[in-house]
């Protein structure tokens, strides 16, 4: 289970490309792709292996003027789906 203290990074080999307001995320090794809407794309692009999910949620809360609790729930839900599908990986503290 993910928490707002977790740090995620794109999985090795994942490719992505902006298409209008959507982001197409491709897993070439599995022959699969996912399309993220504008807010999902923003979250994915902030998943960089350095920021915690809490920091990402805080940025989204400010950007969309929603409560930090709601932003945290939304970021955790999306991050969980991305992790489950192999799009991102969980990093250990201090890992570069």
N, C-alpha and C positions, 0 to 999 in steps of 0.2 A: 504494500500500500504506500502510495506517495504522500509526502507532506510538503508544506511550503518551504521547508528547510532543504529539500532535495535540489540537486543540480543535475540537469540533463544536458545532453549534447546530441547533435545529429548522429545517427548510426553510420559507421563506415560504409562508403559506397552510395549513400543516399544522394540523389540529385534533385534539384528543384529549380523551377523557373516560374517567374511571374507571368500571368496571363490576364491582363486587365486588373481587376481587383482580386482575382483568385490566384492561388499559388498551387502549381501542380508539383507534387512530391512523388518521385519515382524511386522504386526499389528495383534496380536493374537485375540483381542476382535472383530475384523472385518473379520478375516479370509482372510486377504489380505497380499501380500508381494510386494516389489519393489526391483529391482536389479539396483545398481548404478555402473557405470564404475569407473575406478581408480581415476579420478579427482573428480567425484561426491562423491566417498567414502571418499576422503581426506577432502572435504568440510564438509560432514556430521560428520566426526569424530572430526572436530574442533568446531562444534556447541555443546558447552558444558555449556551454560548458563552463561558464564563469558565473553567471547569475543564478540565484536561487529562484525557485518557482514563486516564492514570496515577493522577491524584487520585481519579477515579471508581473505578478498580480497587482502590485502597487502602481506600476506604470500604466497598466490597463485601467485601473480604478480612476486614475487622474485623467487619462485620455478620454474615457467615456463617461466620466462623472457618475460612476456607480459606487456603491459602498465597497470598502475593502473586503468585507466578508463575501459579498456576491462575486467580486472579481476573483478572490481566492478559490471559491467553489468552481467557477467556470474554468480557471486555468488548471486546477487539479483534474477536472473531468477531461479536458482536452488532452492534457499531458498523459493521463492514464491510457487514453485511447491510442495515442501515438506510441507509447511504450509497448502496449499490447500488440500493436501491428508491426513493431520492429523498426519504426521510423526514427526513434530516438533511443538512447541508452542512458542508464543512470550512472553518474560519475561518483567516485568515492571522494571524500574530503581531501583536499590537497593534491589530487590527481591533475596533471596537466593535460 
